[in-house]
Amino acid sequence: MTDIPEKDAGKSADISTSIKEGNQDVLEVCQSIKLMCAEIHHYFAEIFKDDRPTLLFWKRTAMEEENNAKEFALIAKLKRQNVIHSLRIDLVDAEIALIYLRTLLERLKKDPPSAEEALRKSIRLEEKMTPYHLGNIVEFADPSFLKLFAAAILADQDRIIIFRKVYEQLTGD
C-alpha cells in the first residue's frame, strides 16, 4: 500500500465526505482494518507463545486493536444520531488498506518473522495505518464527543512509540 495521493492539485488532500452519502460502509471497512491488525498481532503472539513476555505484549496489542474496532462499531451507531459531522476518508482507500493487510498476513504466515522483524513490520504497519486511526477519520458534530474517544486516540498515537521502544531494547539501537 502506498500513501494516499492527493486527488487534484487544486483540491485538498484531506477528503471530507458528507455523512449523508452512505459512509456506513467506510466505517465498516475501518472496523475491519482494525480487526485485521488485531489478527496480525494475534499471529505474532502465536509465533512467540514460548516467550511469555513477548506473547503478552502481542496479545495486549491485539486486544487494543480489537477495542479500536469496537469503537468504530459504536461510531457507526452514533452516525445514525447525527453525532458525526463528516468522515475524512475515502472508501476505496480504506478498502485498499484492508486488502494490503490481508496480503501482509498471508505473507507473514508463509514466512514467519523473527521477533525483530515482527517489530519492524509492526512499526511500518502503524505508520501506514495512521490515516485509519479514529482521530484522523471522524469529525464530530459536537466536540464533546471527541472526549469520549480520547483514550482510543491516545492509544493509537502511543502504539508506534511503544513498538519503537521495544525494538530499541531488542536490537540495542
RODOMAR-794461 format. One record per residue: residue number from 1; residue in three letters; x, y, z of N, C-alpha, C in turn. Coordinates in steps of 0.001 Angstrom, whole numbers, plus 500000, padded with zeros to 6 digits. Layout:
BEGIN
NUM;ALA;X;Y;Z;X;Y;Z;X;Y;Z
...
***
This chain:
BEGIN
1;MET;500842;498825;500000;500000;500000;500000;500879;501228;500000
2;THR;500518;502185;499236;501273;503429;499197;500487;504488;499938
3;ASP;501132;505604;500174;500426;506713;500807;499314;507161;499899
4;ILE;498306;507758;500488;497165;508234;499727;497595;509445;498914
5;PRO;497498;509375;497591;497922;510511;496770;496913;511640;496839
6;GLU;497405;512815;496596;496499;513946;496516;495645;513777;495270
7;LYS;494372;514102;495378;493424;513877;494284;493678;514816;493102
8;ASP;493681;516083;493357;493950;517093;492331;494799;518168;492972
9;ALA;495589;518836;492173;496424;519902;492716;495574;521010;493332
10;GLY;494386;521236;492773;493529;522311;493252;492655;521935;494429
11;LYS;492649;520639;494804;491799;520179;495900;492649;519819;497096
12;SER;492046;519863;498239;492731;519476;499468;492925;517966;499498
13;ALA;494062;517515;500031;494315;516083;500172;493432;515497;501266
14;ASP;492909;516353;502154;492022;515907;503211;490624;515738;502623
15;ILE;490171;514510;502549;488872;514238;501941;487816;514296;503015
16;SER;486956;515273;502958;485851;515373;503897;484595;514978;503146
17;THR;484008;513880;503551;482837;513369;502862;481618;513578;503733
18;SER;480569;514040;503135;479346;514258;503889;478829;512946;504461
19;ILE;478370;512970;505676;477897;511769;506355;476624;511236;505711
20;LYS;475943;512032;504944;474691;511601;504328;474916;510808;503045
21;GLU;476148;510611;502642;476435;509927;501375;476772;508459;501553
22;GLY;476252;507821;502606;476435;506395;502772;477790;505985;503305
23;ASN;478299;506687;504305;479613;506378;504853;479620;505199;505804
24;GLN;478477;504584;506040;478439;503408;506900;479447;502378;506399
25;ASP;479543;502203;505104;480487;501246;504545;481922;501608;504902
26;VAL;482250;502864;504911;483601;503303;505257;483901;502922;506714
27;LEU;482962;503139;507591;483162;502795;508996;483309;501290;509181
28;GLU;482551;500519;508427;482668;499060;508499;484038;498602;508005
29;VAL;484523;499221;506941;485850;498864;506429;486920;499258;507445
30;CYS;486781;500419;508066;487743;500837;509098;487716;499864;510275
31;GLN;486541;499390;510636;486431;498386;511691;487167;497108;511259
32;SER;486990;496708;510021;487681;495517;509505;489193;495711;509466
33;ILE;489632;496920;509186;491070;497222;509200;491619;496978;510604
34;LYS;490929;497481;511606;491378;497288;512983;491362;495814;513368
35;LEU;490351;495084;512940;490281;493656;513250;491400;492884;512544
36;MET;491747;493301;511339;492837;492639;510621;494175;492942;511299
37;CYS;494355;494155;511778;495571;494483;512544;495640;493613;513797
38;ALA;494503;493428;514454;494457;492562;515639;494833;491133;515265
39;GLU;494340;490664;514141;494656;489306;513705;496156;489140;513457
40;ILE;496779;490139;512880;498232;490099;512652;498958;490007;513995
41;HIS;498531;490804;514966;499184;490783;516274;498902;489486;517032
42;HIS;497714;488924;516864;497433;487608;517449;498352;486548;516825
43;TYR;498595;486682;515538;499501;485754;514867;500915;485874;515450
44;PHE;501364;487090;515673;502680;487281;516289;502709;486645;517687
45;ALA;501615;486784;518431;501543;486159;519759;501676;484645;519643
46;GLU;501044;484092;518638;501119;482644;518430;502547;482206;518075
47;ILE;503203;482967;517229;504581;482640;516829;505500;482614;518049
48;PHE;505318;483582;518949;506220;483749;520084;505591;483266;521401
49;LYS;504718;482267;521321;503993;481786;522508;504902;481178;523573
50;ASP;506099;480767;523191;507019;480180;524161;507767;481221;524987
51;ASP;507652;482472;524598;508283;483574;525324;507148;484397;525947
52;ARG;506858;484128;527209;505677;484718;527856;505604;486243;527769
53;PRO;506669;486988;528069;506554;488454;527951;506221;488903;526514
54;THR;506815;488240;525532;506542;488598;524138;505119;488227;523766
55;LEU;504684;487054;524188;503306;486624;523958;502330;487656;524518
56;LEU;502546;488070;525753;501648;489030;526397;501673;490397;525704
57;PHE;502850;490804;525261;502969;492076;524532;502088;492057;523274
58;TRP;502187;490980;522490;501411;490910;521247;499927;490714;521531
59;LYS;499595;489961;522570;498176;489780;522930;497558;491125;523331
60;ARG;498288;491872;524165;497787;493186;524593;497589;494107;523387
61;THR;498546;494097;522483;498442;494927;521280;497233;494517;520445
62;ALA;497026;493216;520291;495871;492727;519530;494560;493146;520189
63;MET;494515;493062;521502;493302;493448;522219;493024;494946;522097
64;GLU;494062;495755;522051;493876;497196;521841;493251;497449;520469
65;GLU;493729;496722;519465;493162;496867;518119;491709;496406;518088
66;GLU;491401;495336;518810;490013;494862;518881;489123;495904;519550
67;ASN;489636;496550;520585;488877;497630;521227;488648;498786;520261
68;ASN;489666;499114;519458;489504;500166;518451;488417;499785;517451
69;ALA;488357;498516;517081;487323;498046;516151;485933;498234;516759
70;LYS;485805;497953;518045;484517;498148;518728;484125;499620;518737
71;GLU;485109;500486;518839;484815;501917;518823;484292;502351;517460
72;PHE;484810;501750;516388;484258;502056;515064;482812;501584;514957
73;ALA;482485;500449;515566;481098;499977;515573;480206;500964;516321
74;LEU;480710;501491;517430;479955;502490;518190;479773;503765;517366
75;ILE;480800;504179;516681;480697;505389;515851;479665;505189;514749
76;ALA;479595;503984;514199;478580;503705;513177;477180;503895;513755
77;LYS;476990;503503;515011;475687;503716;515665;475439;505200;515910
78;LEU;476493;505909;516322;476352;507347;516574;476020;508111;515296
79;LYS;476480;507596;514189;476218;508234;512901;474716;508410;512688
80;ARG;473971;507418;513093;472512;507479;512910;471870;508545;513799
81;GLN;472602;509003;514793;472076;510025;515697;472644;511410;515371
82;ASN;473224;511548;514191;473779;512820;513721;474853;513384;514632
83;VAL;475629;512525;515256;476712;512941;516129;477980;513206;515311
84;ILE;478045;512616;514141;479228;512759;513288;478944;513793;512210
85;HIS;479850;514749;512104;479716;515787;511085;480207;515276;509739
86;SER;481415;514668;509725;481964;514151;508471;483036;513109;508756
87;LEU;483375;512392;507712;484466;511424;507754;485523;511880;506756
88;ARG;486759;511840;507191;487860;512286;506341;488599;511080;505764
89;ILE;487868;510280;505029;488472;509095;504432;487652;508680;503224
90;ASP;488331;508079;502294;487692;507607;501071;487498;506098;501177
91;LEU;486330;505612;500790;486012;504193;500866;487025;503346;500092
92;VAL;487374;503770;498901;488310;502996;498071;489671;502894;498753
93;ASP;490150;503982;499320;491442;503946;500026;491389;502991;501215
94;ALA;490276;503003;501944;490128;502103;503088;490104;500645;502617
95;GLU;489417;500383;501528;489372;499013;501003;490752;498547;500535
96;ILE;491524;499437;499950;492892;499102;499529;493746;498774;500756
97;ALA;493580;499536;501823;494324;499273;503053;493964;497894;503608
98;LEU;492697;497542;503554;492255;496240;504050;492851;495106;503206
99;ILE;492876;495285;501906;493492;494284;501021;494982;494151;501344
100;TYR;495641;495271;501564;497058;495260;501930;497274;494422;503196
101;LEU;496429;494620;504197;496575;493898;505458;496355;492398;505284
102;ARG;495366;492042;504489;495118;490616;504231;496313;489981;503539
103;THR;496863;490683;502566;498033;490186;501841;499236;490081;502770
104;LEU;499413;491062;503625;500519;491045;504582;500415;489827;505496
105;LEU;499235;489548;506013;499060;488398;506895;499376;487092;506160
106;GLU;498937;486979;504919;499248;485779;504125;500759;485609;503976
107;ARG;501449;486713;503673;502913;486647;503515;503599;486290;504827
108;LEU;503108;486844;505928;503694;486545;507232;503528;485066;507589
109;LYS;502384;484507;507236;502147;483096;507532;503017;482179;506674
110;LYS;503327;482621;505460;504204;481833;504590;505655;481912;505049
111;ASP;506028;483042;505606;507405;483265;506033;507391;483961;507398
112;PRO;507203;483204;508483;507103;483808;509820;508326;484660;510160
113;PRO;508077;485841;510706;509181;486753;511031;509865;486396;512351
114;SER;511086;486878;512494;511765;486816;513794;511118;487881;514679
115;ALA;511478;487891;515957;510936;488898;516880;511282;490304;516396
116;GLU;512516;490473;515950;512949;491783;515443;512161;492170;514195
117;GLU;511993;491229;513272;511235;491516;512043;509768;491832;512353
118;ALA;509190;491113;513318;507794;491367;513690;507625;492793;514200
119;LEU;508561;493248;515004;508500;494627;515498;508700;495629;514369
120;ARG;509659;495360;513494;509894;496248;512358;508653;496345;511477
121;LYS;508039;495202;511213;506829;495197;510385;505682;495919;511096
122;SER;505607;495777;512413;504555;496457;513167;504742;497970;513165
123;ILE;505981;498411;513224;506257;499846;513143;505810;500378;511783
124;ARG;506198;499688;510720;505774;500111;509375;504256;500052;509233
125;LEU;503669;499025;509805;502216;498876;509736;501529;500060;510419
126;GLU;501988;500425;511589;501403;501570;512294;501577;502855;511478
127;GLU;502725;503031;510870;502951;504220;510047;501976;504254;508880
128;LYS;501761;503115;508241;500856;503063;507083;499387;503172;507487
129;MET;499061;502713;508677;497662;502706;509108;497261;503968;509862
130;THR;498172;504877;510086;497853;506130;510781;496662;506862;510171
131;PRO;496530;506928;508846;495347;507615;508299;494019;506967;508688
132;TYR;494055;505710;509158;492838;504985;509502;492588;504954;511006
133;HIS;493345;505746;511751;493098;505885;513177;491883;506775;513376
134;LEU;491154;506474;514397;489906;507166;514722;490043;508687;514694
135;GLY;491081;509197;515335;491263;510644;515425;491542;511314;514093
136;ASN;491965;510537;513099;492249;511089;511773;491083;510938;510814
137;ILE;490043;510248;511216;488941;509938;510310;487667;510710;510631
138;VAL;487323;510750;511909;485999;511231;512312;486046;512677;512770
139;GLU;485111;513445;512247;484887;514808;512742;483491;514820;513362
140;PHE;483455;515026;514673;482184;515005;515386;481459;516328;515237
141;ALA;480136;516275;515205;479326;517489;515143;479472;518282;516437
142;ASP;479620;517574;517545;479802;518197;518853;481169;517770;519386
143;PRO;482079;518723;519579;483432;518373;520027;483490;517607;521349
144;SER;482447;517672;522151;482459;516943;523423;482513;515429;523207
145;PHE;482046;514963;522056;482111;513535;521770;483554;513074;521547
146;LEU;484390;513982;521129;485801;513654;520940;486421;513196;522261
147;LYS;485977;513781;523362;486490;513407;524684;486161;511959;525028
148;LEU;485036;511462;524542;484654;510071;524795;485657;509086;524195
149;PHE;486278;509503;523098;487194;508623;522379;488654;509015;522573
150;ALA;488901;509914;523506;490264;510423;523718;491248;509309;524061
151;ALA;490852;508355;524874;491760;507264;525263;492154;506428;524055
152;ALA;491201;506147;523188;491496;505365;521988;492433;506124;521057
153;ILE;492211;507401;520936;493052;508225;520069;494477;508266;520611
154;LEU;494617;508432;521920;495952;508428;522534;496634;507069;522391
155;ALA;495869;505990;522552;496436;504644;522417;496961;504432;521006
156;ASP;496220;504907;520010;496689;504807;518623;498004;505561;518439
157;GLN;498091;506748;519019;499290;507564;518875;500473;506960;519619
158;ASP;500201;506342;520763;501277;505780;521586;501797;504441;521072
159;ARG;500994;503708;520328;501367;502365;519906;502686;502344;519137
160;ILE;502872;503246;518220;504112;503256;517438;505311;503600;518319
161;ILE;505111;504464;519296;506190;504798;520233;506587;503558;521029
162;ILE;505599;502812;521475;505868;501587;522226;506613;500578;521349
163;PHE;506168;500403;520113;506858;499480;519203;508324;499881;519030
164;ARG;508555;501162;518849;509935;501627;518649;510797;501395;519893
165;LYS;510235;501636;521076;510995;501407;522308;511335;499932;522488
166;VAL;510376;499064;522243;510625;497626;522366;511656;497181;521329
167;TYR;511549;497723;520127;512516;497395;519070;513921;497815;519488
168;GLU;514050;499020;520036;515362;499508;520501;515921;498624;521607
169;GLN;515066;498193;522522;515504;497297;523589;515972;495959;523030
170;LEU;515253;495461;522036;515584;494163;521446;516870;494200;520642
171;THR;517055;495279;519891;518211;495355;518985;519393;496127;519565
172;GLY;519162;496882;520621;520220;497695;521186;520499;498962;520385
173;ASP;519603;499281;519435;519765;500508;518615;519315;501730;519362
***
